[in-house]
Amino acid sequence: MSADIHSKLGQFISKQGDPIFGLELMALIREGKVTIKPRTNGTHHKLISFEDGSNVEVENVVWATGFHSDYSWIQIPGILNEKGKPIHSRGVSKVKGLFFLGLPWQYRR
């Protein structure tokens, strides 16, 4: 947890998927009691359709966090790198008054 984004370890870890925190949740996933699904495309009554073409009929939904960042709406030249991620140092951009908060690996995990 103390490795920063500029260290070799931090660069390696930042390329891995985000971890799932909580031993209980990991056990439920392994036991098949919790199912992780891709993006939802739509719903109709109790049927939910997913991006992978699968459908599930449900009684209850737990809508968990999880997202992919999209900064394409920021129309400031030179603020995003070639991968579409903000260029910053600990949240401070090169544009006066523009800061980023809560980014994945903003400085440390």
N, CA, C and O atoms as CSV, one atom per row, in Angstrom:
chain,resi,resn,atom,element,x,y,z
A,1,MET,N,N,0.816,-1.201,0.000
A,1,MET,CA,C,0.000,0.000,0.000
A,1,MET,C,C,0.861,1.267,0.000
A,1,MET,O,O,0.376,2.341,-0.355
A,2,SER,N,N,2.120,1.150,0.391
A,2,SER,CA,C,2.946,2.349,0.456
A,2,SER,C,C,3.705,2.609,-0.839
A,2,SER,O,O,4.357,3.646,-0.968
A,3,ALA,N,N,3.635,1.683,-1.811
A,3,ALA,CA,C,4.340,1.893,-3.087
A,3,ALA,C,C,3.655,3.012,-3.858
A,3,ALA,O,O,2.438,2.986,-4.038
A,4,ASP,N,N,4.427,3.997,-4.315
A,4,ASP,CA,C,3.803,5.062,-5.089
A,4,ASP,C,C,3.826,4.725,-6.574
A,4,ASP,O,O,4.514,3.793,-6.990
A,5,ILE,N,N,3.088,5.467,-7.360
A,5,ILE,CA,C,2.897,5.192,-8.782
A,5,ILE,C,C,4.201,5.252,-9.575
A,5,ILE,O,O,4.296,4.650,-10.644
A,6,HIS,N,N,5.200,5.964,-9.071
A,6,HIS,CA,C,6.461,6.112,-9.803
A,6,HIS,C,C,7.461,5.000,-9.504
A,6,HIS,O,O,8.455,4.865,-10.217
A,7,SER,N,N,7.217,4.196,-8.456
A,7,SER,CA,C,8.134,3.102,-8.133
A,7,SER,C,C,7.900,1.929,-9.079
A,7,SER,O,O,6.831,1.819,-9.679
A,8,LYS,N,N,8.900,1.050,-9.215
A,8,LYS,CA,C,8.746,-0.134,-10.077
A,8,LYS,C,C,7.585,-1.003,-9.595
A,8,LYS,O,O,6.785,-1.483,-10.398
A,9,LEU,N,N,7.499,-1.203,-8.274
A,9,LEU,CA,C,6.412,-1.998,-7.721
A,9,LEU,C,C,5.064,-1.324,-7.997
A,9,LEU,O,O,4.107,-1.988,-8.396
A,10,GLY,N,N,4.992,-0.036,-7.788
A,10,GLY,CA,C,3.751,0.703,-8.043
A,10,GLY,C,C,3.335,0.626,-9.495
A,10,GLY,O,O,2.148,0.469,-9.782
A,11,GLN,N,N,4.283,0.732,-10.430
A,11,GLN,CA,C,3.961,0.635,-11.850
A,11,GLN,C,C,3.440,-0.751,-12.191
A,11,GLN,O,O,2.517,-0.888,-12.993
A,12,PHE,N,N,4.032,-1.792,-11.581
A,12,PHE,CA,C,3.570,-3.158,-11.812
A,12,PHE,C,C,2.152,-3.347,-11.258
A,12,PHE,O,O,1.267,-3.840,-11.957
A,13,ILE,N,N,1.948,-2.955,-10.011
A,13,ILE,CA,C,0.655,-3.155,-9.359
A,13,ILE,C,C,-0.440,-2.360,-10.069
A,13,ILE,O,O,-1.565,-2.843,-10.195
A,14,SER,N,N,-0.129,-1.152,-10.532
A,14,SER,CA,C,-1.158,-0.320,-11.156
A,14,SER,C,C,-1.664,-0.906,-12.466
A,14,SER,O,O,-2.734,-0.523,-12.938
A,15,LYS,N,N,-0.910,-1.833,-13.064
A,15,LYS,CA,C,-1.339,-2.467,-14.307
A,15,LYS,C,C,-2.227,-3.683,-14.054
A,15,LYS,O,O,-2.820,-4.226,-14.986
A,16,GLN,N,N,-2.317,-4.110,-12.796
A,16,GLN,CA,C,-3.172,-5.237,-12.434
A,16,GLN,C,C,-4.595,-4.724,-12.240
A,16,GLN,O,O,-4.809,-3.522,-12.083
A,17,GLY,N,N,-5.545,-5.612,-12.252
A,17,GLY,CA,C,-6.927,-5.212,-11.974
A,17,GLY,C,C,-7.071,-4.756,-10.536
A,17,GLY,O,O,-6.275,-5.126,-9.673
A,18,ASP,N,N,-8.084,-3.955,-10.286
A,18,ASP,CA,C,-8.324,-3.509,-8.920
A,18,ASP,C,C,-8.741,-4.698,-8.068
A,18,ASP,O,O,-9.506,-5.550,-8.519
A,19,PRO,N,N,-8.251,-4.756,-6.860
A,19,PRO,CA,C,-8.572,-5.891,-6.000
A,19,PRO,C,C,-10.000,-5.805,-5.470
A,19,PRO,O,O,-10.596,-4.729,-5.423
A,20,ILE,N,N,-10.529,-6.940,-5.078
A,20,ILE,CA,C,-11.804,-6.984,-4.365
A,20,ILE,C,C,-11.437,-7.100,-2.897
A,20,ILE,O,O,-10.813,-8.074,-2.477
A,21,PHE,N,N,-11.829,-6.104,-2.123
A,21,PHE,CA,C,-11.490,-6.094,-0.707
A,21,PHE,C,C,-12.562,-6.821,0.085
A,21,PHE,O,O,-13.755,-6.657,-0.171
A,22,GLY,N,N,-12.141,-7.610,1.026
A,22,GLY,CA,C,-13.066,-8.312,1.908
A,22,GLY,C,C,-13.028,-9.801,1.662
A,22,GLY,O,O,-13.401,-10.268,0.586
A,23,LEU,N,N,-12.587,-10.539,2.637
A,23,LEU,CA,C,-12.488,-11.990,2.509
A,23,LEU,C,C,-13.867,-12.631,2.359
A,23,LEU,O,O,-14.017,-13.636,1.664
A,24,GLU,N,N,-14.866,-12.048,3.009
A,24,GLU,CA,C,-16.209,-12.616,2.927
A,24,GLU,C,C,-16.728,-12.549,1.494
A,24,GLU,O,O,-17.301,-13.518,0.996
A,25,LEU,N,N,-16.533,-11.435,0.843
A,25,LEU,CA,C,-16.997,-11.283,-0.536
A,25,LEU,C,C,-16.273,-12.248,-1.465
A,25,LEU,O,O,-16.900,-12.862,-2.328
A,26,MET,N,N,-14.981,-12.387,-1.301
A,26,MET,CA,C,-14.216,-13.325,-2.137
A,26,MET,C,C,-14.744,-14.745,-1.963
A,26,MET,O,O,-14.875,-15.483,-2.940
A,27,ALA,N,N,-15.046,-15.130,-0.731
A,27,ALA,CA,C,-15.571,-16.476,-0.471
A,27,ALA,C,C,-16.931,-16.656,-1.138
A,27,ALA,O,O,-17.191,-17.709,-1.720
A,28,LEU,N,N,-17.798,-15.656,-1.066
A,28,LEU,CA,C,-19.118,-15.743,-1.689
A,28,LEU,C,C,-19.011,-15.842,-3.209
A,28,LEU,O,O,-19.793,-16.551,-3.842
A,29,ILE,N,N,-18.055,-15.141,-3.789
A,29,ILE,CA,C,-17.839,-15.218,-5.236
A,29,ILE,C,C,-17.369,-16.619,-5.604
A,29,ILE,O,O,-17.884,-17.217,-6.549
A,30,ARG,N,N,-16.386,-17.153,-4.859
A,30,ARG,CA,C,-15.881,-18.510,-5.122
A,30,ARG,C,C,-16.975,-19.561,-4.982
A,30,ARG,O,O,-17.020,-20.525,-5.747
A,31,GLU,N,N,-17.853,-19.373,-4.007
A,31,GLU,CA,C,-18.933,-20.335,-3.761
A,31,GLU,C,C,-20.089,-20.173,-4.746
A,31,GLU,O,O,-21.032,-20.964,-4.719
A,32,GLY,N,N,-20.033,-19.171,-5.606
A,32,GLY,CA,C,-21.093,-18.947,-6.580
A,32,GLY,C,C,-22.334,-18.289,-6.000
A,32,GLY,O,O,-23.386,-18.273,-6.640
A,33,LYS,N,N,-22.219,-17.745,-4.788
A,33,LYS,CA,C,-23.360,-17.087,-4.149
A,33,LYS,C,C,-23.479,-15.626,-4.576
A,33,LYS,O,O,-24.543,-15.022,-4.442
A,34,VAL,N,N,-22.389,-15.059,-5.089
A,34,VAL,CA,C,-22.385,-13.711,-5.651
A,34,VAL,C,C,-21.849,-13.827,-7.069
A,34,VAL,O,O,-20.805,-14.435,-7.306
A,35,THR,N,N,-22.575,-13.237,-8.002
A,35,THR,CA,C,-22.171,-13.288,-9.402
A,35,THR,C,C,-21.804,-11.893,-9.866
A,35,THR,O,O,-22.584,-10.953,-9.713
A,36,ILE,N,N,-20.633,-11.761,-10.424
A,36,ILE,CA,C,-20.208,-10.484,-10.990
A,36,ILE,C,C,-20.619,-10.492,-12.454
A,36,ILE,O,O,-20.307,-11.425,-13.193
A,37,LYS,N,N,-21.315,-9.453,-12.862
A,37,LYS,CA,C,-21.820,-9.357,-14.225
A,37,LYS,C,C,-21.234,-8.126,-14.911
A,37,LYS,O,O,-20.801,-7.185,-14.244
A,38,PRO,N,N,-21.221,-8.134,-16.254
A,38,PRO,CA,C,-20.743,-6.950,-16.972
A,38,PRO,C,C,-21.805,-5.846,-16.968
A,38,PRO,O,O,-22.826,-5.959,-16.289
A,39,ARG,N,N,-21.564,-4.816,-17.706
A,39,ARG,CA,C,-22.446,-3.647,-17.774
A,39,ARG,C,C,-23.876,-4.054,-18.145
A,39,ARG,O,O,-24.096,-4.926,-18.985
A,40,THR,N,N,-24.824,-3.406,-17.501
A,40,THR,CA,C,-26.236,-3.635,-17.788
A,40,THR,C,C,-26.636,-2.868,-19.040
A,40,THR,O,O,-26.323,-1.687,-19.188
A,41,ASN,N,N,-27.332,-3.556,-19.937
A,41,ASN,CA,C,-27.846,-2.900,-21.149
A,41,ASN,C,C,-29.266,-2.399,-20.956
A,41,ASN,O,O,-29.646,-1.375,-21.525
A,42,GLY,N,N,-30.055,-3.113,-20.158
A,42,GLY,CA,C,-31.430,-2.698,-19.968
A,42,GLY,C,C,-32.187,-3.643,-19.062
A,42,GLY,O,O,-31.674,-4.684,-18.653
A,43,THR,N,N,-33.414,-3.265,-18.756
A,43,THR,CA,C,-34.270,-4.084,-17.915
A,43,THR,C,C,-35.671,-4.116,-18.502
A,43,THR,O,O,-36.080,-3.197,-19.213
A,44,HIS,N,N,-36.397,-5.173,-18.201
A,44,HIS,CA,C,-37.806,-5.281,-18.561
A,44,HIS,C,C,-38.463,-6.135,-17.489
A,44,HIS,O,O,-38.231,-7.341,-17.408
A,45,HIS,N,N,-39.284,-5.496,-16.672
A,45,HIS,CA,C,-39.897,-6.143,-15.516
A,45,HIS,C,C,-38.788,-6.726,-14.625
A,45,HIS,O,O,-37.998,-5.966,-14.065
A,46,LYS,N,N,-38.715,-8.047,-14.484
A,46,LYS,CA,C,-37.699,-8.662,-13.612
A,46,LYS,C,C,-36.486,-9.151,-14.395
A,46,LYS,O,O,-35.577,-9.739,-13.809
A,47,LEU,N,N,-36.451,-8.921,-15.702
A,47,LEU,CA,C,-35.356,-9.409,-16.544
A,47,LEU,C,C,-34.328,-8.303,-16.767
A,47,LEU,O,O,-34.670,-7.192,-17.174
A,48,ILE,N,N,-33.077,-8.620,-16.496
A,48,ILE,CA,C,-31.977,-7.674,-16.724
A,48,ILE,C,C,-31.108,-8.226,-17.842
A,48,ILE,O,O,-30.734,-9.399,-17.817
A,49,SER,N,N,-30.783,-7.387,-18.829
A,49,SER,CA,C,-29.924,-7.771,-19.959
A,49,SER,C,C,-28.554,-7.153,-19.760
A,49,SER,O,O,-28.429,-6.010,-19.322
A,50,PHE,N,N,-27.516,-7.935,-20.092
A,50,PHE,CA,C,-26.147,-7.485,-19.888
A,50,PHE,C,C,-25.399,-7.350,-21.210
A,50,PHE,O,O,-25.805,-7.888,-22.240
A,51,GLU,N,N,-24.302,-6.619,-21.144
A,51,GLU,CA,C,-23.465,-6.328,-22.303
A,51,GLU,C,C,-22.966,-7.592,-23.017
A,51,GLU,O,O,-22.753,-7.576,-24.229
A,52,ASP,N,N,-22.781,-8.685,-22.266
A,52,ASP,CA,C,-22.276,-9.921,-22.872
A,52,ASP,C,C,-23.382,-10.759,-23.520
A,52,ASP,O,O,-23.126,-11.872,-23.979
A,53,GLY,N,N,-24.613,-10.227,-23.560
A,53,GLY,CA,C,-25.726,-10.933,-24.177
A,53,GLY,C,C,-26.505,-11.808,-23.208
A,53,GLY,O,O,-27.545,-12.352,-23.580
A,54,SER,N,N,-26.040,-11.957,-21.993
A,54,SER,CA,C,-26.743,-12.786,-21.018
A,54,SER,C,C,-27.902,-12.011,-20.392
A,54,SER,O,O,-27.922,-10.780,-20.404
A,55,ASN,N,N,-28.845,-12.740,-19.856
A,55,ASN,CA,C,-30.007,-12.177,-19.173
A,55,ASN,C,C,-30.185,-12.896,-17.847
A,55,ASN,O,O,-29.829,-14.067,-17.718
A,56,VAL,N,N,-30.730,-12.202,-16.867
A,56,VAL,CA,C,-31.002,-12.791,-15.570
A,56,VAL,C,C,-32.349,-12.277,-15.086
A,56,VAL,O,O,-32.630,-11.080,-15.144
A,57,GLU,N,N,-33.180,-13.201,-14.605
A,57,GLU,CA,C,-34.421,-12.794,-13.963
A,57,GLU,C,C,-34.144,-12.683,-12.473
A,57,GLU,O,O,-33.602,-13.606,-11.866
A,58,VAL,N,N,-34.512,-11.564,-11.892
A,58,VAL,CA,C,-34.138,-11.296,-10.498
A,58,VAL,C,C,-35.327,-10.842,-9.660
A,58,VAL,O,O,-36.337,-10.361,-10.174
A,59,GLU,N,N,-35.169,-11.010,-8.371
A,59,GLU,CA,C,-36.107,-10.460,-7.391
A,59,GLU,C,C,-35.513,-9.190,-6.770
A,59,GLU,O,O,-36.230,-8.234,-6.476
A,60,ASN,N,N,-34.171,-9.200,-6.575
A,60,ASN,CA,C,-33.474,-8.083,-5.933
A,60,ASN,C,C,-32.189,-7.796,-6.693
A,60,ASN,O,O,-31.615,-8.681,-7.327
A,61,VAL,N,N,-31.753,-6.559,-6.621
A,61,VAL,CA,C,-30.502,-6.164,-7.262
A,61,VAL,C,C,-29.651,-5.410,-6.252
A,61,VAL,O,O,-30.141,-4.514,-5.565
A,62,VAL,N,N,-28.383,-5.772,-6.165
A,62,VAL,CA,C,-27.413,-4.989,-5.413
A,62,VAL,C,C,-26.548,-4.315,-6.463
A,62,VAL,O,O,-25.781,-4.979,-7.160
A,63,TRP,N,N,-26.668,-2.994,-6.578
A,63,TRP,CA,C,-25.950,-2.261,-7.599
A,63,TRP,C,C,-24.631,-1.800,-6.996
A,63,TRP,O,O,-24.594,-0.845,-6.221
A,64,ALA,N,N,-23.556,-2.478,-7.352
A,64,ALA,CA,C,-22.250,-2.192,-6.761
A,64,ALA,C,C,-21.495,-1.179,-7.614
A,64,ALA,O,O,-21.771,-1.001,-8.801
A,65,THR,N,N,-20.553,-0.535,-6.980
A,65,THR,CA,C,-19.740,0.422,-7.712
A,65,THR,C,C,-18.775,-0.302,-8.619
A,65,THR,O,O,-18.449,-1.469,-8.406
A,66,GLY,N,N,-18.341,0.382,-9.595
A,66,GLY,CA,C,-17.404,-0.154,-10.564
A,66,GLY,C,C,-17.591,0.630,-11.840
A,66,GLY,O,O,-18.715,0.774,-12.322
A,67,PHE,N,N,-16.535,1.126,-12.382
A,67,PHE,CA,C,-16.677,1.946,-13.563
A,67,PHE,C,C,-15.352,2.037,-14.289
A,67,PHE,O,O,-14.303,1.669,-13.761
A,68,HIS,N,N,-15.421,2.518,-15.472
A,68,HIS,CA,C,-14.228,2.847,-16.240
A,68,HIS,C,C,-14.233,4.354,-16.421
A,68,HIS,O,O,-15.236,4.932,-16.839
A,69,SER,N,N,-13.140,4.972,-16.114
A,69,SER,CA,C,-13.056,6.421,-16.231
A,69,SER,C,C,-13.128,6.854,-17.688
A,69,SER,O,O,-12.579,6.195,-18.571
A,70,ASP,N,N,-13.808,7.967,-17.931
A,70,ASP,CA,C,-13.909,8.542,-19.268
A,70,ASP,C,C,-13.782,10.053,-19.128
A,70,ASP,O,O,-14.685,10.727,-18.633
A,71,TYR,N,N,-12.660,10.561,-19.568
A,71,TYR,CA,C,-12.397,11.987,-19.453
A,71,TYR,C,C,-12.529,12.694,-20.802
A,71,TYR,O,O,-12.086,13.833,-20.949
A,72,SER,N,N,-13.134,12.029,-21.785
A,72,SER,CA,C,-13.217,12.596,-23.132
A,72,SER,C,C,-14.013,13.899,-23.166
A,72,SER,O,O,-13.878,14.676,-24.111
A,73,TRP,N,N,-14.824,14.143,-22.171
A,73,TRP,CA,C,-15.616,15.366,-22.114
A,73,TRP,C,C,-14.770,16.594,-21.775
A,73,TRP,O,O,-15.209,17.728,-21.965
A,74,ILE,N,N,-13.549,16.358,-21.270
A,74,ILE,CA,C,-12.658,17.488,-20.960
A,74,ILE,C,C,-12.006,17.942,-22.265
A,74,ILE,O,O,-11.153,17.243,-22.811
A,75,GLN,N,N,-12.395,19.079,-22.750
A,75,GLN,CA,C,-11.921,19.591,-24.033
A,75,GLN,C,C,-10.828,20.648,-23.842
A,75,GLN,O,O,-10.952,21.779,-24.312
A,76,ILE,N,N,-9.760,20.259,-23.145
A,76,ILE,CA,C,-8.632,21.158,-22.913
A,76,ILE,C,C,-7.408,20.496,-23.529
A,76,ILE,O,O,-7.000,19.425,-23.082
A,77,PRO,N,N,-6.816,21.111,-24.542
A,77,PRO,CA,C,-5.649,20.501,-25.188
A,77,PRO,C,C,-4.519,20.231,-24.194
A,77,PRO,O,O,-4.204,21.066,-23.346
A,78,GLY,N,N,-3.914,19.035,-24.318
A,78,GLY,CA,C,-2.755,18.685,-23.527
A,78,GLY,C,C,-3.047,18.238,-22.104
A,78,GLY,O,O,-2.112,18.025,-21.332
A,79,ILE,N,N,-4.319,18.090,-21.729
A,79,ILE,CA,C,-4.634,17.704,-20.353
A,79,ILE,C,C,-4.719,16.187,-20.191
A,79,ILE,O,O,-4.611,15.672,-19.078
A,80,LEU,N,N,-4.915,15.464,-21.316
A,80,LEU,CA,C,-4.996,14.003,-21.271
A,80,LEU,C,C,-3.833,13.393,-22.026
A,80,LEU,O,O,-3.367,13.957,-23.016
A,81,ASN,N,N,-3.360,12.239,-21.564
A,81,ASN,CA,C,-2.278,11.564,-22.264
A,81,ASN,C,C,-2.838,10.743,-23.428
A,81,ASN,O,O,-4.036,10.795,-23.706
A,82,GLU,N,N,-1.980,9.994,-24.101
A,82,GLU,CA,C,-2.394,9.223,-25.282
A,82,GLU,C,C,-3.408,8.127,-24.949
A,82,GLU,O,O,-4.093,7.629,-25.842
A,83,LYS,N,N,-3.511,7.747,-23.669
A,83,LYS,CA,C,-4.484,6.736,-23.241
A,83,LYS,C,C,-5.782,7.366,-22.721
A,83,LYS,O,O,-6.677,6.665,-22.250
A,84,GLY,N,N,-5.870,8.695,-22.812
A,84,GLY,CA,C,-7.078,9.382,-22.363
A,84,GLY,C,C,-7.149,9.609,-20.873
A,84,GLY,O,O,-8.218,9.903,-20.339
A,85,LYS,N,N,-6.008,9.476,-20.182
A,85,LYS,CA,C,-5.972,9.675,-18.729
A,85,LYS,C,C,-5.389,11.063,-18.419
A,85,LYS,O,O,-4.548,11.568,-19.162
A,86,PRO,N,N,-5.841,11.669,-17.321
A,86,PRO,CA,C,-5.349,12.999,-16.958
A,86,PRO,C,C,-3.841,13.024,-16.717
A,86,PRO,O,O,-3.279,12.109,-16.116
A,87,ILE,N,N,-3.211,14.068,-17.189
A,87,ILE,CA,C,-1.789,14.306,-16.916
A,87,ILE,C,C,-1.753,15.188,-15.673
A,87,ILE,O,O,-2.279,16.301,-15.670
A,88,HIS,N,N,-1.128,14.678,-14.624
A,88,HIS,CA,C,-1.114,15.407,-13.352
A,88,HIS,C,C,0.027,14.907,-12.484
A,88,HIS,O,O,0.644,13.881,-12.772
A,89,SER,N,N,0.296,15.641,-11.428
A,89,SER,CA,C,1.223,15.213,-10.394
A,89,SER,C,C,0.484,15.362,-9.068
A,89,SER,O,O,0.264,16.473,-8.584
A,90,ARG,N,N,0.108,14.229,-8.493
A,90,ARG,CA,C,-0.673,14.211,-7.251
A,90,ARG,C,C,-1.960,15.033,-7.375
A,90,ARG,O,O,-2.373,15.704,-6.429
A,91,GLY,N,N,-2.583,14.970,-8.549
A,91,GLY,CA,C,-3.854,15.645,-8.768
A,91,GLY,C,C,-3.756,17.042,-9.328
A,91,GLY,O,O,-4.768,17.616,-9.730
A,92,VAL,N,N,-2.561,17.605,-9.366
A,92,VAL,CA,C,-2.377,18.968,-9.861
A,92,VAL,C,C,-2.027,18.914,-11.350
A,92,VAL,O,O,-1.013,18.331,-11.735
A,93,SER,N,N,-2.867,19.522,-12.178
A,93,SER,CA,C,-2.606,19.542,-13.618
A,93,SER,C,C,-1.742,20.752,-13.970
A,93,SER,O,O,-1.454,21.594,-13.120
A,94,LYS,N,N,-1.339,20.822,-15.232
A,94,LYS,CA,C,-0.542,21.966,-15.696
A,94,LYS,C,C,-1.418,23.175,-15.998
A,94,LYS,O,O,-0.905,24.267,-16.241
A,95,VAL,N,N,-2.733,22.987,-15.985
A,95,VAL,CA,C,-3.668,24.087,-16.245
A,95,VAL,C,C,-4.027,24.750,-14.920
A,95,VAL,O,O,-4.493,24.087,-13.993
A,96,LYS,N,N,-3.809,26.042,-14.837
A,96,LYS,CA,C,-4.068,26.773,-13.602
A,96,LYS,C,C,-5.525,26.591,-13.178
A,96,LYS,O,O,-6.451,26.840,-13.950
A,97,GLY,N,N,-5.703,26.151,-11.931
A,97,GLY,CA,C,-7.033,25.981,-11.366
A,97,GLY,C,C,-7.703,24.655,-11.675
A,97,GLY,O,O,-8.832,24.434,-11.237
A,98,LEU,N,N,-7.044,23.754,-12.421
A,98,LEU,CA,C,-7.639,22.455,-12.734
A,98,LEU,C,C,-6.932,21.373,-11.931
A,98,LEU,O,O,-5.728,21.161,-12.069
A,99,PHE,N,N,-7.704,20.694,-11.089
A,99,PHE,CA,C,-7.177,19.649,-10.215
A,99,PHE,C,C,-8.013,18.386,-10.381
A,99,PHE,O,O,-9.170,18.451,-10.798
A,100,PHE,N,N,-7.432,17.251,-10.057
A,100,PHE,CA,C,-8.134,15.973,-10.110
A,100,PHE,C,C,-8.122,15.359,-8.716
A,100,PHE,O,O,-7.101,15.379,-8.028
A,101,LEU,N,N,-9.255,14.818,-8.309
A,101,LEU,CA,C,-9.381,14.164,-7.010
A,101,LEU,C,C,-9.949,12.768,-7.204
A,101,LEU,O,O,-10.765,12.544,-8.097
A,102,GLY,N,N,-9.517,11.829,-6.368
A,102,GLY,CA,C,-10.099,10.500,-6.362
A,102,GLY,C,C,-9.758,9.622,-7.545
A,102,GLY,O,O,-10.484,8.671,-7.834
A,103,LEU,N,N,-8.674,9.916,-8.232
A,103,LEU,CA,C,-8.283,9.092,-9.376
A,103,LEU,C,C,-7.691,7.768,-8.913
A,103,LEU,O,O,-7.042,7.713,-7.868
A,104,PRO,N,N,-7.907,6.694,-9.681
A,104,PRO,CA,C,-7.214,5.457,-9.353
A,104,PRO,C,C,-5.703,5.700,-9.442
A,104,PRO,O,O,-5.219,6.281,-10.413
A,105,TRP,N,N,-4.994,5.267,-8.461
A,105,TRP,CA,C,-3.543,5.461,-8.411
A,105,TRP,C,C,-3.145,6.930,-8.599
A,105,TRP,O,O,-2.194,7.234,-9.319
A,106,GLN,N,N,-3.867,7.817,-7.961
A,106,GLN,CA,C,-3.521,9.226,-8.049
A,106,GLN,C,C,-2.084,9.457,-7.574
A,106,GLN,O,O,-1.336,10.235,-8.166
A,107,TYR,N,N,-1.727,8.779,-6.516
A,107,TYR,CA,C,-0.338,8.758,-6.097
A,107,TYR,C,C,0.006,7.376,-5.537
A,107,TYR,O,O,1.040,6.794,-5.863
A,108,ARG,N,N,-0.882,6.874,-4.694
A,108,ARG,CA,C,-0.761,5.511,-4.146
A,108,ARG,C,C,-2.120,4.857,-4.276
A,108,ARG,O,O,-3.140,5.514,-4.482
A,109,ARG,N,N,-2.100,3.542,-4.148
A,109,ARG,CA,C,-3.376,2.826,-4.256
A,109,ARG,C,C,-4.324,3.339,-3.210
A,109,ARG,O,O,-5.460,2.872,-3.123
